[in-house]
Amino acid sequence: MDEQKQIILIATPVMSQERYAQLTGLTEGQVRGQIEKGHLPSLKVGRVRMVNIAALSQRALDQEDWQ
């Protein structure tokens, strides 16, 4: 069987750690800790480490129990 893939457009593929913390109710330290432990995908843009929202969304879609 061919597996059907969906394309989802994300308005913001990356977001600052500060903004992600505001939207999730976490502290910036908690967000930083999740990134350092590898629980939250990130991408370095220049000198700033951003939360990789596109990778996080793809990870959620790839979960087996998502379907």
Secondary structure in CASP SS format (residue, H / E / C, confidence):
PFRMAT SS
TARGET T0000
AUTHOR 0000-0000-0000
METHOD secondary structure of the structure
MODEL  1
M C 1.00
D C 1.00
E C 1.00
Q C 1.00
K C 1.00
Q C 1.00
I C 1.00
I C 1.00
L C 1.00
I C 1.00
A C 1.00
T C 1.00
P C 1.00
V E 1.00
M E 1.00
S C 1.00
Q H 1.00
E H 1.00
R H 1.00
Y H 1.00
A H 1.00
Q H 1.00
L H 1.00
T H 1.00
G C 1.00
L C 1.00
T C 1.00
E H 1.00
G H 1.00
Q H 1.00
V H 1.00
R H 1.00
G H 1.00
Q H 1.00
I H 1.00
E H 1.00
K C 1.00
G C 1.00
H C 1.00
L C 1.00
P C 1.00
S E 1.00
L E 1.00
K E 1.00
V E 1.00
G C 1.00
R C 1.00
V E 1.00
R E 1.00
M E 1.00
V E 1.00
N E 1.00
I H 1.00
A H 1.00
A H 1.00
L H 1.00
S H 1.00
Q H 1.00
R H 1.00
A H 1.00
L H 1.00
D H 1.00
Q C 1.00
E H 1.00
D H 1.00
W H 1.00
Q C 1.00
END
